[in-house]
């Protein structure tokens, strides 16, 4: 067996010989066939960032490779791939290719005599800017109660659907002030996922993540132009888009007692038809403590942000803070009013069978709401509640586990805290987050796909591309902001590489991006329009061995348990909460990579 140094030497000698005999850099050999087993971030690499590709193969390891500059035709780098790396949960193997030293912007490809050649890739600045913008623009396509116009949406334009100006109060939500059947108007907002309903729990979480992106990376957000109707005003497009949903959320608060309805929905899901063809009656369903606290948290956060944009949003800061206070007071009086759909359907008609967004406890929601209200008002009573519900360990935030959003806010505002109690709480949140990040980065470089995410079978579940991969990447960026330690930013970059193509399926999981992306997401808007291509910019849920949709999948291996067909909602659906985490991740990572 040749040593690695010997193989590299022989490879360089071969290249030199080709140059001597004047047969250019192709070595007069037959052109290698493109082999999609050579996988990498399909959107390319940053000049100063780590550059990793993976050979997905059971047999190919320790192979000489070269990097060819497509403009000049010259080989600019040679190396040898790693030994075969095994997975902890499958019999699949990989071999890792590294070429960090290639830093000149341009178009390149990888050539491996024993395998083939890769598709062309780009090295350059701002590699994630377009996908981050596409992630934001996806929210515009999800708007309810308005035409999505051609000048903003191109081939994905559509007429207005779901005006939601004649929504009925469901029997589960009836009060003396608003009895069953009362008609309310509740337009705007975003369709939640692949369906046409609107849910406060998921909306509150989504708004919280996107507003956190604005607070953490305002300069990057300021330079985004998403080409939406509000573009060109004095407010960043992200905040304009978020307000479309906030404006709907405000209509879901009972004006008589401050409680917030859990969701606005038809009794059961519509078919895969256009919004204009939907005819089912829609209802405002049961108030819940979790919906009310998620509402309070996101409204308190919105209040301090939109105060700076009074010209475009007059009175919004005051209105949202007032709404947050009233919601919080209702939650204090009704701490155990959890949403339990099965129990509700035994008492009330019509039965509701759409997304439940149920929860077993509101402790984390109380923490998040109290933190946001404290940071906005600096009133000690909110801090006391936050202290009582503070988590003991950092967990990646999801719609059902929102404590991490409170941690992000306490970390973000650490420098503005004046009393010792809040400083200590912020310090605890920082320590918890860094402990998570340190644990997650350990041995990531030796993983089959050279990423912190995807090493364990437990990484794959419903929505894992967001709730695990994107979420972890965001957390790494918080750790990087706290410490300026580039280990964390590099870990985030590798998680993004995984999402965008360096993975077991070879998919770039964002519609309309890369050379292999989902074409058939579980998304009624995409499935019911006339375009062959799905609406762009959406993150698909990702591999899910749970297979709750009962579809036929090509593999049972956790990281390969993905199928690109419309019925496969367990792996191929889109959702605004997943979209928010990916949009934060892509936008923030692109911003961070400009800071060398």
Secondary structure as a PSIPRED ss2 file (coil, helix, strand):
# PSIPRED VFORMAT (PSIPRED V4.0)

   1 X C   1.000  0.000  0.000
   2 X C   1.000  0.000  0.000
   3 X C   1.000  0.000  0.000
   4 X H   0.000  1.000  0.000
   5 X H   0.000  1.000  0.000
   6 X H   0.000  1.000  0.000
   7 X H   0.000  1.000  0.000
   8 X H   0.000  1.000  0.000
   9 X H   0.000  1.000  0.000
  10 X H   0.000  1.000  0.000
  11 X H   0.000  1.000  0.000
  12 X H   0.000  1.000  0.000
  13 X H   0.000  1.000  0.000
  14 X H   0.000  1.000  0.000
  15 X H   0.000  1.000  0.000
  16 X H   0.000  1.000  0.000
  17 X H   0.000  1.000  0.000
  18 X H   0.000  1.000  0.000
  19 X H   0.000  1.000  0.000
  20 X H   0.000  1.000  0.000
  21 X C   1.000  0.000  0.000
  22 X C   1.000  0.000  0.000
  23 X C   1.000  0.000  0.000
  24 X C   1.000  0.000  0.000
  25 X C   1.000  0.000  0.000
  26 X C   1.000  0.000  0.000
  27 X C   1.000  0.000  0.000
  28 X C   1.000  0.000  0.000
  29 X C   1.000  0.000  0.000
  30 X C   1.000  0.000  0.000
  31 X C   1.000  0.000  0.000
  32 X C   1.000  0.000  0.000
  33 X C   1.000  0.000  0.000
  34 X E   0.000  0.000  1.000
  35 X C   1.000  0.000  0.000
  36 X C   1.000  0.000  0.000
  37 X C   1.000  0.000  0.000
  38 X E   0.000  0.000  1.000
  39 X E   0.000  0.000  1.000
  40 X C   1.000  0.000  0.000
  41 X C   1.000  0.000  0.000
  42 X C   1.000  0.000  0.000
  43 X C   1.000  0.000  0.000
  44 X C   1.000  0.000  0.000
  45 X E   0.000  0.000  1.000
  46 X C   1.000  0.000  0.000
  47 X C   1.000  0.000  0.000
  48 X C   1.000  0.000  0.000
  49 X C   1.000  0.000  0.000
  50 X C   1.000  0.000  0.000
  51 X C   1.000  0.000  0.000
  52 X E   0.000  0.000  1.000
  53 X E   0.000  0.000  1.000
  54 X E   0.000  0.000  1.000
  55 X E   0.000  0.000  1.000
  56 X E   0.000  0.000  1.000
  57 X C   1.000  0.000  0.000
  58 X C   1.000  0.000  0.000
  59 X C   1.000  0.000  0.000
  60 X C   1.000  0.000  0.000
  61 X C   1.000  0.000  0.000
  62 X C   1.000  0.000  0.000
  63 X C   1.000  0.000  0.000
  64 X E   0.000  0.000  1.000
  65 X E   0.000  0.000  1.000
  66 X E   0.000  0.000  1.000
  67 X E   0.000  0.000  1.000
  68 X E   0.000  0.000  1.000
  69 X E   0.000  0.000  1.000
  70 X C   1.000  0.000  0.000
  71 X C   1.000  0.000  0.000
  72 X C   1.000  0.000  0.000
  73 X C   1.000  0.000  0.000
  74 X C   1.000  0.000  0.000
  75 X E   0.000  0.000  1.000
  76 X E   0.000  0.000  1.000
  77 X E   0.000  0.000  1.000
  78 X E   0.000  0.000  1.000
  79 X E   0.000  0.000  1.000
  80 X E   0.000  0.000  1.000
  81 X C   1.000  0.000  0.000
  82 X C   1.000  0.000  0.000
  83 X C   1.000  0.000  0.000
  84 X C   1.000  0.000  0.000
  85 X E   0.000  0.000  1.000
  86 X E   0.000  0.000  1.000
  87 X C   1.000  0.000  0.000
  88 X C   1.000  0.000  0.000
  89 X C   1.000  0.000  0.000
  90 X C   1.000  0.000  0.000
  91 X C   1.000  0.000  0.000
  92 X C   1.000  0.000  0.000
  93 X E   0.000  0.000  1.000
  94 X E   0.000  0.000  1.000
  95 X E   0.000  0.000  1.000
  96 X E   0.000  0.000  1.000
  97 X E   0.000  0.000  1.000
  98 X E   0.000  0.000  1.000
  99 X C   1.000  0.000  0.000
 100 X C   1.000  0.000  0.000
 101 X C   1.000  0.000  0.000
 102 X C   1.000  0.000  0.000
 103 X C   1.000  0.000  0.000
 104 X C   1.000  0.000  0.000
 105 X C   1.000  0.000  0.000
 106 X E   0.000  0.000  1.000
 107 X E   0.000  0.000  1.000
 108 X E   0.000  0.000  1.000
 109 X E   0.000  0.000  1.000
 110 X E   0.000  0.000  1.000
 111 X E   0.000  0.000  1.000
 112 X E   0.000  0.000  1.000
 113 X C   1.000  0.000  0.000
 114 X C   1.000  0.000  0.000
 115 X C   1.000  0.000  0.000
 116 X E   0.000  0.000  1.000
 117 X E   0.000  0.000  1.000
 118 X C   1.000  0.000  0.000
 119 X C   1.000  0.000  0.000
 120 X C   1.000  0.000  0.000
 121 X E   0.000  0.000  1.000
 122 X E   0.000  0.000  1.000
 123 X E   0.000  0.000  1.000
 124 X C   1.000  0.000  0.000
 125 X C   1.000  0.000  0.000
 126 X C   1.000  0.000  0.000
 127 X C   1.000  0.000  0.000
 128 X C   1.000  0.000  0.000
 129 X H   0.000  1.000  0.000
 130 X H   0.000  1.000  0.000
 131 X H   0.000  1.000  0.000
 132 X H   0.000  1.000  0.000
 133 X H   0.000  1.000  0.000
 134 X H   0.000  1.000  0.000
 135 X H   0.000  1.000  0.000
 136 X H   0.000  1.000  0.000
 137 X H   0.000  1.000  0.000
 138 X H   0.000  1.000  0.000
 139 X H   0.000  1.000  0.000
 140 X H   0.000  1.000  0.000
 141 X H   0.000  1.000  0.000
 142 X C   1.000  0.000  0.000
 143 X E   0.000  0.000  1.000
 144 X C   1.000  0.000  0.000
 145 X C   1.000  0.000  0.000
 146 X C   1.000  0.000  0.000
 147 X C   1.000  0.000  0.000
 148 X E   0.000  0.000  1.000
 149 X C   1.000  0.000  0.000
 150 X H   0.000  1.000  0.000
 151 X H   0.000  1.000  0.000
 152 X H   0.000  1.000  0.000
 153 X H   0.000  1.000  0.000
 154 X H   0.000  1.000  0.000
 155 X H   0.000  1.000  0.000
 156 X H   0.000  1.000  0.000
 157 X C   1.000  0.000  0.000
 158 X E   0.000  0.000  1.000
 159 X C   1.000  0.000  0.000
 160 X C   1.000  0.000  0.000
 161 X C   1.000  0.000  0.000
 162 X C   1.000  0.000  0.000
 163 X C   1.000  0.000  0.000
 164 X C   1.000  0.000  0.000
 165 X C   1.000  0.000  0.000
 166 X C   1.000  0.000  0.000
 167 X E   0.000  0.000  1.000
 168 X E   0.000  0.000  1.000
 169 X E   0.000  0.000  1.000
 170 X C   1.000  0.000  0.000
 171 X H   0.000  1.000  0.000
 172 X H   0.000  1.000  0.000
 173 X H   0.000  1.000  0.000
 174 X C   1.000  0.000  0.000
 175 X C   1.000  0.000  0.000
 176 X C   1.000  0.000  0.000
 177 X C   1.000  0.000  0.000
 178 X C   1.000  0.000  0.000
 179 X C   1.000  0.000  0.000
 180 X C   1.000  0.000  0.000
 181 X C   1.000  0.000  0.000
 182 X C   1.000  0.000  0.000
 183 X E   0.000  0.000  1.000
 184 X E   0.000  0.000  1.000
 185 X C   1.000  0.000  0.000
 186 X C   1.000  0.000  0.000
 187 X C   1.000  0.000  0.000
 188 X C   1.000  0.000  0.000
 189 X C   1.000  0.000  0.000
 190 X E   0.000  0.000  1.000
 191 X C   1.000  0.000  0.000
 192 X C   1.000  0.000  0.000
 193 X E   0.000  0.000  1.000
 194 X C   1.000  0.000  0.000
 195 X C   1.000  0.000  0.000
 196 X C   1.000  0.000  0.000
 197 X C   1.000  0.000  0.000
 198 X E   0.000  0.000  1.000
 199 X E   0.000  0.000  1.000
 200 X H   0.000  1.000  0.000
 201 X H   0.000  1.000  0.000
 202 X H   0.000  1.000  0.000
 203 X H   0.000  1.000  0.000
 204 X H   0.000  1.000  0.000
 205 X H   0.000  1.000  0.000
 206 X H   0.000  1.000  0.000
 207 X H   0.000  1.000  0.000
 208 X H   0.000  1.000  0.000
 209 X H   0.000  1.000  0.000
 210 X H   0.000  1.000  0.000
 211 X H   0.000  1.000  0.000
 212 X H   0.000  1.000  0.000
 213 X H   0.000  1.000  0.000
 214 X H   0.000  1.000  0.000
 215 X H   0.000  1.000  0.000
 216 X H   0.000  1.000  0.000
 217 X C   1.000  0.000  0.000
 218 X H   0.000  1.000  0.000
 219 X H   0.000  1.000  0.000
 220 X H   0.000  1.000  0.000
 221 X H   0.000  1.000  0.000
 222 X H   0.000  1.000  0.000
 223 X C   1.000  0.000  0.000
 224 X C   1.000  0.000  0.000
 225 X C   1.000  0.000  0.000
 226 X C   1.000  0.000  0.000
 227 X C   1.000  0.000  0.000
 228 X C   1.000  0.000  0.000
 229 X C   1.000  0.000  0.000
 230 X C   1.000  0.000  0.000
 231 X C   1.000  0.000  0.000
 232 X C   1.000  0.000  0.000
 233 X C   1.000  0.000  0.000
 234 X C   1.000  0.000  0.000
 235 X C   1.000  0.000  0.000
 236 X C   1.000  0.000  0.000
 237 X H   0.000  1.000  0.000
 238 X H   0.000  1.000  0.000
 239 X H   0.000  1.000  0.000
 240 X H   0.000  1.000  0.000
 241 X H   0.000  1.000  0.000
 242 X H   0.000  1.000  0.000
 243 X H   0.000  1.000  0.000
 244 X H   0.000  1.000  0.000
 245 X H   0.000  1.000  0.000
 246 X H   0.000  1.000  0.000
 247 X H   0.000  1.000  0.000
 248 X H   0.000  1.000  0.000
 249 X H   0.000  1.000  0.000
 250 X H   0.000  1.000  0.000
 251 X H   0.000  1.000  0.000
 252 X C   1.000  0.000  0.000
 253 X E   0.000  0.000  1.000
 254 X C   1.000  0.000  0.000
 255 X C   1.000  0.000  0.000
 256 X C   1.000  0.000  0.000
 257 X C   1.000  0.000  0.000
 258 X C   1.000  0.000  0.000
 259 X C   1.000  0.000  0.000
 260 X E   0.000  0.000  1.000
 261 X E   0.000  0.000  1.000
 262 X E   0.000  0.000  1.000
 263 X E   0.000  0.000  1.000
 264 X E   0.000  0.000  1.000
 265 X E   0.000  0.000  1.000
 266 X E   0.000  0.000  1.000
 267 X C   1.000  0.000  0.000
 268 X C   1.000  0.000  0.000
 269 X C   1.000  0.000  0.000
 270 X C   1.000  0.000  0.000
 271 X C   1.000  0.000  0.000
 272 X C   1.000  0.000  0.000
 273 X C   1.000  0.000  0.000
 274 X C   1.000  0.000  0.000
 275 X H   0.000  1.000  0.000
 276 X H   0.000  1.000  0.000
 277 X H   0.000  1.000  0.000
 278 X C   1.000  0.000  0.000
 279 X C   1.000  0.000  0.000
 280 X C   1.000  0.000  0.000
 281 X C   1.000  0.000  0.000
 282 X E   0.000  0.000  1.000
 283 X E   0.000  0.000  1.000
 284 X E   0.000  0.000  1.000
 285 X E   0.000  0.000  1.000
 286 X E   0.000  0.000  1.000
 287 X E   0.000  0.000  1.000
 288 X C   1.000  0.000  0.000
 289 X H   0.000  1.000  0.000
 290 X H   0.000  1.000  0.000
 291 X H   0.000  1.000  0.000
 292 X H   0.000  1.000  0.000
 293 X H   0.000  1.000  0.000
 294 X H   0.000  1.000  0.000
 295 X H   0.000  1.000  0.000
 296 X H   0.000  1.000  0.000
 297 X H   0.000  1.000  0.000
 298 X H   0.000  1.000  0.000
 299 X H   0.000  1.000  0.000
 300 X H   0.000  1.000  0.000
 301 X H   0.000  1.000  0.000
 302 X H   0.000  1.000  0.000
 303 X H   0.000  1.000  0.000
 304 X H   0.000  1.000  0.000
 305 X H   0.000  1.000  0.000
 306 X H   0.000  1.000  0.000
 307 X H   0.000  1.000  0.000
 308 X H   0.000  1.000  0.000
 309 X H   0.000  1.000  0.000
 310 X C   1.000  0.000  0.000
 311 X C   1.000  0.000  0.000
 312 X C   1.000  0.000  0.000
 313 X C   1.000  0.000  0.000
 314 X C   1.000  0.000  0.000
 315 X C   1.000  0.000  0.000
 316 X H   0.000  1.000  0.000
 317 X H   0.000  1.000  0.000
 318 X H   0.000  1.000  0.000
 319 X H   0.000  1.000  0.000
 320 X H   0.000  1.000  0.000
 321 X H   0.000  1.000  0.000
 322 X H   0.000  1.000  0.000
 323 X H   0.000  1.000  0.000
 324 X H   0.000  1.000  0.000
 325 X H   0.000  1.000  0.000
 326 X H   0.000  1.000  0.000
 327 X H   0.000  1.000  0.000
 328 X H   0.000  1.000  0.000
 329 X H   0.000  1.000  0.000
 330 X H   0.000  1.000  0.000
 331 X H   0.000  1.000  0.000
 332 X H   0.000  1.000  0.000
 333 X H   0.000  1.000  0.000
 334 X C   1.000  0.000  0.000
 335 X C   1.000  0.000  0.000
 336 X C   1.000  0.000  0.000
 337 X C   1.000  0.000  0.000
 338 X C   1.000  0.000  0.000
 339 X C   1.000  0.000  0.000
 340 X C   1.000  0.000  0.000
 341 X H   0.000  1.000  0.000
 342 X H   0.000  1.000  0.000
 343 X H   0.000  1.000  0.000
 344 X H   0.000  1.000  0.000
 345 X H   0.000  1.000  0.000
 346 X H   0.000  1.000  0.000
 347 X H   0.000  1.000  0.000
 348 X C   1.000  0.000  0.000
 349 X C   1.000  0.000  0.000
 350 X C   1.000  0.000  0.000
 351 X C   1.000  0.000  0.000
 352 X C   1.000  0.000  0.000
 353 X C   1.000  0.000  0.000
 354 X C   1.000  0.000  0.000
 355 X C   1.000  0.000  0.000
 356 X C   1.000  0.000  0.000
 357 X C   1.000  0.000  0.000
 358 X C   1.000  0.000  0.000
 359 X C   1.000  0.000  0.000
 360 X C   1.000  0.000  0.000
 361 X C   1.000  0.000  0.000
 362 X C   1.000  0.000  0.000
 363 X H   0.000  1.000  0.000
 364 X H   0.000  1.000  0.000
 365 X H   0.000  1.000  0.000
 366 X H   0.000  1.000  0.000
 367 X H   0.000  1.000  0.000
 368 X H   0.000  1.000  0.000
 369 X H   0.000  1.000  0.000
 370 X H   0.000  1.000  0.000
 371 X H   0.000  1.000  0.000
 372 X H   0.000  1.000  0.000
 373 X H   0.000  1.000  0.000
 374 X H   0.000  1.000  0.000
 375 X H   0.000  1.000  0.000
 376 X H   0.000  1.000  0.000
 377 X H   0.000  1.000  0.000
 378 X C   1.000  0.000  0.000
 379 X C   1.000  0.000  0.000
 380 X H   0.000  1.000  0.000
 381 X H   0.000  1.000  0.000
 382 X H   0.000  1.000  0.000
 383 X H   0.000  1.000  0.000
 384 X H   0.000  1.000  0.000
 385 X H   0.000  1.000  0.000
 386 X H   0.000  1.000  0.000
 387 X H   0.000  1.000  0.000
 388 X H   0.000  1.000  0.000
 389 X C   1.000  0.000  0.000
 390 X C   1.000  0.000  0.000
 391 X C   1.000  0.000  0.000
 392 X C   1.000  0.000  0.000
 393 X C   1.000  0.000  0.000
 394 X C   1.000  0.000  0.000
 395 X C   1.000  0.000  0.000
 396 X C   1.000  0.000  0.000
 397 X C   1.000  0.000  0.000
 398 X E   0.000  0.000  1.000
 399 X C   1.000  0.000  0.000
 400 X C   1.000  0.000  0.000
 401 X E   0.000  0.000  1.000
 402 X C   1.000  0.000  0.000
 403 X H   0.000  1.000  0.000
 404 X H   0.000  1.000  0.000
 405 X H   0.000  1.000  0.000
 406 X H   0.000  1.000  0.000
 407 X H   0.000  1.000  0.000
 408 X H   0.000  1.000  0.000
 409 X H   0.000  1.000  0.000
 410 X H   0.000  1.000  0.000
 411 X H   0.000  1.000  0.000
 412 X H   0.000  1.000  0.000
 413 X C   1.000  0.000  0.000
 414 X H   0.000  1.000  0.000
 415 X H   0.000  1.000  0.000
 416 X H   0.000  1.000  0.000
 417 X C   1.000  0.000  0.000
 418 X C   1.000  0.000  0.000
 419 X C   1.000  0.000  0.000
 420 X H   0.000  1.000  0.000
 421 X H   0.000  1.000  0.000
 422 X H   0.000  1.000  0.000
 423 X H   0.000  1.000  0.000
 424 X H   0.000  1.000  0.000
 425 X H   0.000  1.000  0.000
 426 X H   0.000  1.000  0.000
 427 X H   0.000  1.000  0.000
 428 X H   0.000  1.000  0.000
 429 X H   0.000  1.000  0.000
 430 X H   0.000  1.000  0.000
 431 X H   0.000  1.000  0.000
 432 X H   0.000  1.000  0.000
 433 X H   0.000  1.000  0.000
 434 X H   0.000  1.000  0.000
 435 X H   0.000  1.000  0.000
 436 X H   0.000  1.000  0.000
 437 X H   0.000  1.000  0.000
 438 X H   0.000  1.000  0.000
 439 X H   0.000  1.000  0.000
 440 X H   0.000  1.000  0.000
 441 X H   0.000  1.000  0.000
 442 X C   1.000  0.000  0.000
 443 X C   1.000  0.000  0.000
 444 X H   0.000  1.000  0.000
 445 X H   0.000  1.000  0.000
 446 X H   0.000  1.000  0.000
 447 X C   1.000  0.000  0.000
 448 X C   1.000  0.000  0.000
 449 X C   1.000  0.000  0.000
 450 X C   1.000  0.000  0.000
 451 X C   1.000  0.000  0.000
 452 X C   1.000  0.000  0.000
 453 X C   1.000  0.000  0.000
 454 X C   1.000  0.000  0.000
 455 X C   1.000  0.000  0.000
 456 X C   1.000  0.000  0.000
 457 X H   0.000  1.000  0.000
 458 X H   0.000  1.000  0.000
 459 X H   0.000  1.000  0.000
 460 X C   1.000  0.000  0.000
 461 X C   1.000  0.000  0.000
 462 X C   1.000  0.000  0.000
 463 X C   1.000  0.000  0.000
 464 X H   0.000  1.000  0.000
 465 X H   0.000  1.000  0.000
 466 X H   0.000  1.000  0.000
 467 X H   0.000  1.000  0.000
 468 X H   0.000  1.000  0.000
 469 X H   0.000  1.000  0.000
 470 X H   0.000  1.000  0.000
 471 X H   0.000  1.000  0.000
 472 X H   0.000  1.000  0.000
 473 X H   0.000  1.000  0.000
 474 X H   0.000  1.000  0.000
 475 X H   0.000  1.000  0.000
 476 X H   0.000  1.000  0.000
 477 X H   0.000  1.000  0.000
 478 X H   0.000  1.000  0.000
 479 X H   0.000  1.000  0.000
 480 X H   0.000  1.000  0.000
 481 X H   0.000  1.000  0.000
 482 X H   0.000  1.000  0.000
 483 X H   0.000  1.000  0.000
 484 X C   1.000  0.000  0.000
 485 X C   1.000  0.000  0.000
 486 X H   0.000  1.000  0.000
 487 X H   0.000  1.000  0.000
 488 X H   0.000  1.000  0.000
 489 X H   0.000  1.000  0.000
 490 X H   0.000  1.000  0.000
 491 X H   0.000  1.000  0.000
 492 X H   0.000  1.000  0.000
 493 X H   0.000  1.000  0.000
 494 X H   0.000  1.000  0.000
 495 X H   0.000  1.000  0.000
 496 X H   0.000  1.000  0.000
 497 X H   0.000  1.000  0.000
 498 X H   0.000  1.000  0.000
 499 X H   0.000  1.000  0.000
 500 X C   1.000  0.000  0.000
 501 X C   1.000  0.000  0.000
 502 X C   1.000  0.000  0.000
 503 X C   1.000  0.000  0.000
 504 X C   1.000  0.000  0.000
 505 X C   1.000  0.000  0.000
 506 X C   1.000  0.000  0.000
 507 X C   1.000  0.000  0.000
 508 X E   0.000  0.000  1.000
 509 X C   1.000  0.000  0.000
 510 X E   0.000  0.000  1.000
 511 X C   1.000  0.000  0.000
 512 X C   1.000  0.000  0.000
 513 X C   1.000  0.000  0.000
 514 X C   1.000  0.000  0.000
 515 X C   1.000  0.000  0.000
 516 X C   1.000  0.000  0.000
 517 X E   0.000  0.000  1.000
 518 X C   1.000  0.000  0.000
 519 X C   1.000  0.000  0.000
 520 X C   1.000  0.000  0.000
 521 X C   1.000  0.000  0.000
 522 X E   0.000  0.000  1.000
 523 X C   1.000  0.000  0.000
 524 X H   0.000  1.000  0.000
 525 X H   0.000  1.000  0.000
 526 X H   0.000  1.000  0.000
 527 X H   0.000  1.000  0.000
 528 X H   0.000  1.000  0.000
 529 X C   1.000  0.000  0.000
 530 X C   1.000  0.000  0.000
 531 X C   1.000  0.000  0.000
 532 X C   1.000  0.000  0.000
 533 X C   1.000  0.000  0.000
 534 X C   1.000  0.000  0.000
 535 X C   1.000  0.000  0.000
 536 X C   1.000  0.000  0.000
 537 X C   1.000  0.000  0.000
 538 X C   1.000  0.000  0.000
 539 X E   0.000  0.000  1.000
 540 X C   1.000  0.000  0.000
 541 X C   1.000  0.000  0.000
 542 X C   1.000  0.000  0.000
 543 X C   1.000  0.000  0.000
 544 X C   1.000  0.000  0.000
 545 X C   1.000  0.000  0.000
 546 X C   1.000  0.000  0.000
 547 X C   1.000  0.000  0.000
 548 X C   1.000  0.000  0.000
 549 X C   1.000  0.000  0.000
 550 X C   1.000  0.000  0.000
 551 X C   1.000  0.000  0.000
 552 X C   1.000  0.000  0.000
 553 X C   1.000  0.000  0.000
 554 X C   1.000  0.000  0.000
 555 X C   1.000  0.000  0.000
 556 X C   1.000  0.000  0.000
 557 X C   1.000  0.000  0.000
 558 X H   0.000  1.000  0.000
 559 X H   0.000  1.000  0.000
 560 X H   0.000  1.000  0.000
 561 X C   1.000  0.000  0.000
 562 X C   1.000  0.000  0.000
 563 X C   1.000  0.000  0.000
 564 X C   1.000  0.000  0.000
 565 X C   1.000  0.000  0.000
 566 X C   1.000  0.000  0.000
 567 X C   1.000  0.000  0.000
 568 X C   1.000  0.000  0.000
 569 X H   0.000  1.000  0.000
 570 X H   0.000  1.000  0.000
 571 X H   0.000  1.000  0.000
 572 X H   0.000  1.000  0.000
 573 X E   0.000  0.000  1.000
 574 X C   1.000  0.000  0.000
 575 X E   0.000  0.000  1.000
 576 X H   0.000  1.000  0.000
 577 X H   0.000  1.000  0.000
 578 X H   0.000  1.000  0.000
 579 X H   0.000  1.000  0.000
 580 X H   0.000  1.000  0.000
 581 X H   0.000  1.000  0.000
 582 X H   0.000  1.000  0.000
 583 X H   0.000  1.000  0.000
 584 X H   0.000  1.000  0.000
 585 X H   0.000  1.000  0.000
 586 X H   0.000  1.000  0.000
 587 X H   0.000  1.000  0.000
 588 X H   0.000  1.000  0.000
 589 X H   0.000  1.000  0.000
 590 X H   0.000  1.000  0.000
 591 X H   0.000  1.000  0.000
 592 X H   0.000  1.000  0.000
 593 X H   0.000  1.000  0.000
 594 X C   1.000  0.000  0.000
 595 X C   1.000  0.000  0.000
 596 X C   1.000  0.000  0.000
